[in-house]
Amino acid sequence: MREILHIQGGQCGNQIGAKFWEVICDEHGIDHTGKYAGDSDLQLERINVYYNEASGGRFVPRAVLMDLEPGTMDSLAKSAQQGKLPSF
């Protein structure tokens, strides 16, 4: 089994990382709350490469996000609350 820890740093890294997670969530059928909303068993294959499965069938991205300025992190948190990004 392979597990990947995704590390995002700085404004650019976090903005690129946000788009990355948007694509990965679409590929695996994960909605913004971390629940599986797909329609194919293939979407769940190897899902544990990028996600940890939490209680209640919720998938949490395996990621570390960091930035010295709060603006980018605040923007990502707001996008997650609006359902545009997964909730980290």
Summary of the structure (lengths in Angstrom):
residues: 88
radius of gyration: 12.9
end to end distance: 22.7
largest distance: 40.1
contacts: 228
relative contact order: 0.24
helix: 47%
strand: 20%
